[in-house]
Amino acid sequence: MLSDLRLALRSLSKTPGFTLVALLTLALGLGVNTSMFTVVNTVLLPQLPFRAPDKLVRIYRTAPQSQSWPHSPGSFHDYQSQAHSFAGLAAYRGGSFSYAAPGQPAERLRGMSVSTDFFPLLGTGAALGRTFLPEETRPGGPEVAVLSQECWTTRFAADPTVIGRPVRIDGHLVTIVGVMPASFVPNLLWGPVEVWRPLVFTAKDEQNRENNYLTMIGRIGPDFTSAQAEAELRAIAGRIATEHPETSAGSNVRLVPLSRSGQDDATRYASWFVLGLAGFVLLIACVNLANLQFSRGAARAREQAIRVALGGSRWRIIRTLFAESLLLGVGGGLLGLLLATWCSDFLGRQLVLGPVPGVSLPLDGRVFGFAILVTGLCAGISGLVPAWFTSRQSVNDTLKLGGRGVVGRSHDRLRHGLVVAEVALALVLLAGASLFIRGLQHFTANDPGWNPDHLLTASLSLPASRYGDDASRRLFYEKLDQAMAASPLIERSALVSSVPVREYSSSTGYGVEGRPRARPGDELLANLSFVTPGYLDTMGLRLLQGRFFNAGDTADKPRVIVVNETMARLVFPGENPIGKRIGDPDGETSSLWEIIGVVSDTGFPAQLVAPATRLQTYRPVAQDSFTFTNVVLRGRVPEAELTAELRRIVTGIDPDQPVFGVITARGDIERSLANFNLIGRLMGGFALLGLLLSAIGLYGVLTNYVLHRTPELGVRVALGAQLGDILRLVLGQGLRLALLGTVVGLAGALFLGRLLTRLLPALGALDPLMLCAVVGSLLAVALLACWLPARRATRVDPLEALRAE
């Protein structure tokens, strides 16, 4: 084998042009694919820094309306006490805490409240200090917190004496008991976390089955499979539904590996889609390399025939040619890894997977394994097939004809088929990229039904320890709403539980008074947002019927609700919805809300996947309040002054209350769509690269066609053929291949368009005009690639051609 490699190296060094083009072709295909796999490996296939991560699962509550709902405390405790196939079950809820350093304004800490088993279940201890003790997660237990490594470093200067130190969190003195390792915070799983607090359940909480706010995770026992664990939880869910039909009928559970639970559908679909298109680039590169190998085999036909005539075996020829492919594969793979490193660094800086752009995209063992596997396949497929065909050439015919044309004529059909495949793959690439880019442009240009321009948004999270009842929260929100309305710097303002950049964070099921009650799980599912009276004008929504909330809609007045026009049309067709009541028809009057108005539909300009429901409802904050809310406002001053004014107002009401997440609505939309815009640019680059490679392949085949038919062309010219005839002959040959590739590619493009539309319907269907433009662009490039060899054919000197023959 070493002798074969030495011979192959010597042979490649004699044709530096071929070697360079082959290496660059492989490097481009392998580098692009390795870089894309690095993104998928990091985003969709993360390696969690926990003990035995393959045994960790996230447990979702399912119902007819959704497959990804959280759990109630009562259900969680039932699962925890009755499940035997798990080594442990834990629950947590995301949130934030206010932190006030001495002499400094309050700041927001991103955090989680976790149950007792959370840290032991994940199998990671504290890097400094300890995690929570059981008594610290019980009512009346010590007030404690555990810090992340980043929080410890940035806010406490990595001071080891912070353990045991009391700090002011949510207006209370809380003792720091531990610091977690830096690797413990997988940003893609539950976002950046700075502090953990105990999740405390009272006896009343453990019986609560109406409020579903807990995320549940579990570690499957060593003697059980995921299917067995899921079957057991489903049996428990069935018992819960039977015992508590008023809250749990129709509910079930499903298990998802914890490593995949932090992904949304749009990101997952788009990531796999772009990796698939990158694979098309690699296929085009392999086809190009195979065509180069065929051309090289044709040029060396006489050399190989002489070797066989002198006693060399065909197997030895295949081994030598395969050794050349192996060397090219290794060289192209190394260059591809260098390109992948650069591309991964670039993509890592561009990706937005948290509040701050940028993510590490390491080339780990899985990435290297992928690169080695793909390199081997490319080198093997693109080298073995041409080598096998070359070894089967007729020795006698090759020696008689001097090696010219034998291999080319006998394998024209295969080589032409490869060119057809290149053109088809390039068309699919172009169509896929164009559909995604054009669809994204149309999506961002759609009117969302509200005005995100010049709208500033910010978030508030009231600590439950100080705002644990409706009265205290309503008082805070009332003071804030009045202070913003009185500010001369603020033109319009409102409070809202969810800014509609993405789908509303809350939804609920409704029944209609006077109609048969639906079973739990079959109610009308509608988005739910809690707002103040100024929301309509601040957001730019249109009132279509009735009225919106006013200052008279207080907690002691009848409960009122506003619905969107889609809900009014679908739920009350041909009826006037004003005055109708929705909620729990079989419950008390206090559980019903009277519809007082209909407003225009609200779109979600940063959400590509379809929302869970098109029905939308609004309730006044004065009648339903929660600890988390958003401020939306428009001002008469620049954004920085508006932000400072909002902070001043909030601090005047509660010095311990931080304002966080300050961003314009337009900026939030752009940040949310940043990754999809990046994917669009990548797809555009892949399409151009595939188009270039296919054009080079077509050019190479026609150049070889002209080379091997030079004597024939010389005879034609000598017999009176015009230059136009020669031009049409060569151009016709190339355009026939391009047109055939276009026809095959159109079928692939239509299939890809339907697939992408099904996965991301917001992008719209494949536009026929756009597809025509893609086909026209491809044929124009193909025509240029054909023109150059055809022009060369018209310059054939018949005397030189016949003399060479």
Protein Blocks (a to p, Z undefined) as FASTA:
>chain_A
ZZmmmmmmmmmmmmmmlmmmmmmmmmmmmmmmmmmmmmmmmmmmcccfbehkllpccddd
ddfkbccbccdfklmmmmmmmpmkbgbdcdddddddddddehiacdddddddddfklmmm
nopacfehcaddfklmgghiacdddddfklmmmmnoopaklgopacdeehiacddfbdcd
fklmcfklnopafbdcdddddfklmmpckbccbdcdddddfkbcfklmmmmmmmmmmmmm
mmmmmlmgoiacddddfklmmpcfklmmmmmmmmmmmmmmmmmmmmmmmmmmmmmmmmmm
mmmmmmmmnopafklmmmmmmmmmmmmmmmmmmmmmmmmmmmmmmmmmmpccbfbgcidd
dddfklmmmmmmmmmmmmmmmmmmmmmmmmmpcfklmmmnnopoklmmmmmmmmmmmmmm
mmmmmmmmmmmmmmmmmmmmmmmmpcehiafehpacddddddfklmmbfklmmmmmmmmm
mmmmmpmkbmbdcddfbdckbccfbdcddddehiacddehiaccdddddddfklmmmnop
acfbhjdddfklcfkbccdddddfklmmmmmgoiafehpacdjfklcfklpccdfbdcdd
dddfkbfbdcfbfcdcdddfkloccfbdcdddddfbdfklmmmmmmmmmmmmomklcceh
iacfklmmmmmmmmmmmmmmmmmmmmmmmmmmmmmmmmmmmmmmmmmmmmmmmmmmmnop
afklmmmmmmmmmmmmmmmmmmmmmmmmmmmmmmmmmmmmmnopadfklmmmmmmmmmmm
mmmmmmmmmmmmmmpcfklmmmmZZ
